[in-house]
């Protein structure tokens, strides 16, 4: 199971416009989870064997952000594909192969 999520505080529990400290707290939870993960400028992706393990990390990451604001916003997208693992990287590898093939007219028969 792959989950991409973004969590951020809102409200005025702490002053300042940046949310990097809150995001750092959430990412630390993800890193300590032991699950495969990737953090980009907009989302953190995690991969785990089942709902319970992945959603536990999302819940704990969300809770880590709570002290930074009076409310928390969570955006989540999931790819649920039982029986598959290693998809965090495999999906990107398949995409890159498709891009390479489309750039090579001989590979696609064009």
N, C-alpha and C positions, 0 to 999 in steps of 0.2 A: 504494500500500500504506500503510495506517494501522497504527501500533503505539502502544498505550498501555502504558507500563511504569513500574514503581516499583522503585527500587534503594536499598538501605539497608545500612549496616554492622551487624554484631553482633559480640559478643566484647568483649574488653577491651584492644584495642591503644591506645585513647585513653580516658581517663576522662570521665565526664559522661553525662547522659542524652539530650542533644539531638543530633540528627543533621543539623542545618541546615548545618553546614560541609561535610559529605559530600554532601548533596543539592545544595548550591551548586556543588560541583566537577562533579557529573554534569550539572547544568543548563548550566553553562558550556560543556561539551563539545557539548551539543545546540545551544546558541545559535551556537557557532562553526561548526557543520556546514553551515550554509546551507540546511538543509531546513526546510520549514514546520513550526512546532511551537507547542504551547500547554502551559503548566505550570499545574496546579491544586494544591489542597492535598494531593491524594493521588496523582496520576499526572502524568506528562509524556506528551503525545501528539506523535508526529512522523509526517510524511507524506513519502514518497519514491517514486521511480519503480520501484524493484525491491527484492528481498530484500537484495542485497549492500549497497546504499547505506544502507538503514534499519538492518540488523543490524550494520553496521560502527559506526554511531553508538551503538547500544545497547551493543555490546561495549566501546567506548571509554569510555562513561559509566560502565559497571560497573567497568572498570579504574580509573577516577578515584576511585571510592569505596573501593577495596581498602586504601589506606593508613590508613583510618579505623577499621578493625576487624580481627579475626582471621579473619572470614568475611564474606561478602556474600550478601544475599538479593535475588533478582530475581523480580519478578512481571511477566508479559508477556501481552498480549492483542493479536491481530492481526486486521485486516480486509483480506483479500487479494482485490482486485477489479481484475483487469487491465484496462487501457484507460481507467481513470478517474483523474482528478487533481482537486485542489481540494476533495476530500471532507472535509478537516479542518473547513472552514466550511460546505460544502454540506449535510452531514448535519444540522447544527444548524439551518440555515435551513429545511430540509424539516420538521423536527420543530416548529419554531415556527409554520410555516404550518398544520400539522395541528392544533396546539393552538388557534390562532386560529379555524380552521374549526369545530372542535368546540365552541368557546365561542359561536359565532354560529349559532343554530338555523336561520336562513334559509339559511345557506351549506351546511348539511348536509341540509336538507329535513325537519327534525324539527318 
